[in-house]
Amino acid sequence: MKTYARQPIAFTHGEGAWLWSTDGRKYLDGLAGIAVNGLGHNHPKLVKAIADQAAKLIHTSNLYRVVEQELLATRLCELSGMQEAFFCNSGAEANEAAIKLARHYGYKKGIENAKVIVMERAWHGRTLATLAATDSPKAKVGFGELPGGFVRVPYRDFAAIEQASADNPDIQAVLLEVLQGEGGINVADTEYLQELRKLCTAKGWLLMIDEVQSGIGRTGKWFGYQHAGIEPDVITLAKGLGSGVPIGACLAAGAAAGVFTPGTHGTTFGGGPLVSAAALATLNIMAEEGLLEHAEQMGALIRAVLTRELAGVAGVKEIRGRGLMIGVELWKPCAELVAIARDKGLIINVTRDNVVRLLPPLVIKQEEANMLAMDLAPLIKAFLNGAA
Ligand SMILES: *Cc1c(COP(=O)(O)O)cnc(C)c1O
C-alpha cells in the first residue's frame, strides 16, 4: 500500500555509518533508519549474535519461559532502575501497553475511565490509542473517532498540568517524551521534569516516559530521563533497542509494577529468542565500546560545527538537541533539503516541515561526524539563499 512517499533510492549494504545504493553510490548515514541502527550497519558482533541465535532457536512462545527475554529484562532493569518488562514489537505497541497499564492502574483504584495527560507536539505511534495520544492533525485526519481518555497540555508548561489536574479528577498518568523527536527535537528541561516527578508522586499518578526515540544511548545516557536524575514509573522503548530487529518494551517500577497480571495483556511475537538476543547484544556492545560517551561527544561536535558554520545565517532559527539527537530549525519549510542532501551523499531527515533532523548511528567516527556537519551546513546556507 502507498503508505509512504518513498524516496527513489534503495540500499544494498552498509558498513558503520555508510550505506551503498543499488546504483553503487555511497552515502553517509545521518539518520540510522530513524534512530534504529545505533551500532551502524553490519556490526560484526551484532551480526554474529543474530546468526548464532537464529541457528539455535528463533521463536517458541510466551506460553513458556524465554531465557533470552529474561536476560534482556534483567539487563534493561539494571540500566534503567525499573523492575518489570513487557516485550512487544514496535514503539506504538510499547506505548499502547503503557496506556493500557495506566488505565488498569486507575481501574484497580476504582477509577473506571482513567485519563492520561499528553503533550502538544507529542508523537507516540499510529495505532488508534497511540494516534489519539499523538499530536499530529495530519496523521489523524480520516480515521474517525479515536479513543478518548487523553488530556493535552502544552509541552514544558508545568502550570498547564496543574490546571488540567484541577479540571480532571480521573487523571492517573502523564505520558511524555523528555526529548521530542517527531515533534521537532524539543528538549524538556531538568527543573520541569523534576517538578513533574514530584507532582506525579503527590497525586499518585504514573510518570510515563516515551523513550522510543531518545532511549538506548542516543542522547549520551542510556535513557533521556537520566539527564534529569528522575525515576519514572513507566518507560517505553523500541527504535534503537534491537538495532533493526523489531522489538519494543514497556518497563514498569514502583506503583506501576504488578499492575498487569496473567491474561491482562500479551502478544505472540513479543520478546522472542531472536529479537531478545539482538537487543541483549546491542546493549552489551554499546557498553563494551563506550558508545554513550561517544554519542555525547559526537553530538557536541556536530552541534558545534553546525553552530560555527551557520553563525549569522538569517534563516536559521535554532540548533538544538542532546547527544546524537539533533535539530536545526529554520524559519521556513525545508522538506526539499532531504533530496538536496541525498544528491550530495548525505542521508538526513526533515520533521515538522522546518526542522532538519540528524540521528546518526552512535558508532559514527569523529571524521564522519565532522564531514556530516561540514557537508550539510553549506547545503542549508545555499537552500536559504536560493529560496530567499
Ligand atoms: C517512532 C516513535 C514511536 C512509534 O514507534 P513505531 O515503532 O513507529 O510504532 C513512538 N514514540 C516515539 C517517541 C517515537 O519516536
Ligand as a Chemical Component Dictionary entry (heavy atoms), coordinates in Angstrom:
data_LIG
# 
_chem_comp.id                   LIG 
_chem_comp.type                 NON-POLYMER 
_chem_comp.pdbx_formal_charge   0 
_chem_comp.three_letter_code    LIG 
# 
loop_
_chem_comp_atom.comp_id 
_chem_comp_atom.atom_id 
_chem_comp_atom.alt_atom_id 
_chem_comp_atom.type_symbol 
_chem_comp_atom.charge 
_chem_comp_atom.model_Cartn_x 
_chem_comp_atom.model_Cartn_y 
_chem_comp_atom.model_Cartn_z 
_chem_comp_atom.pdbx_ordinal 
LIG C1 C1 C 0 8.795 6.362 16.403 1  
LIG C2 C2 C 0 8.155 6.680 17.709 2  
LIG C3 C3 C 0 7.046 5.962 18.168 3  
LIG C4 C4 C 0 6.370 4.912 17.340 4  
LIG O1 O1 O 0 7.165 3.808 17.132 5  
LIG P1 P1 P 0 6.803 2.753 15.955 6  
LIG O2 O2 O 0 7.816 1.669 16.119 7  
LIG O3 O3 O 0 6.925 3.509 14.667 8  
LIG O4 O4 O 0 5.416 2.298 16.204 9  
LIG C5 C5 C 0 6.570 6.259 19.429 10 
LIG N1 N1 N 0 7.130 7.208 20.189 11 
LIG C6 C6 C 0 8.203 7.918 19.778 12 
LIG C7 C7 C 0 8.794 8.943 20.678 13 
LIG C8 C8 C 0 8.742 7.692 18.518 14 
LIG O5 O5 O 0 9.782 8.416 18.094 15 
# 
loop_
_chem_comp_bond.comp_id 
_chem_comp_bond.atom_id_1 
_chem_comp_bond.atom_id_2 
_chem_comp_bond.value_order 
_chem_comp_bond.pdbx_ordinal 
LIG C1 C2 SING 1  
LIG C2 C3 SING 2  
LIG C2 C8 DOUB 3  
LIG C3 C4 SING 4  
LIG C3 C5 DOUB 5  
LIG C4 O1 SING 6  
LIG O1 P1 SING 7  
LIG P1 O2 DOUB 8  
LIG P1 O3 SING 9  
LIG P1 O4 SING 10 
LIG C5 N1 SING 11 
LIG N1 C6 DOUB 12 
LIG C6 C7 SING 13 
LIG C6 C8 SING 14 
LIG C8 O5 SING 15 
# 
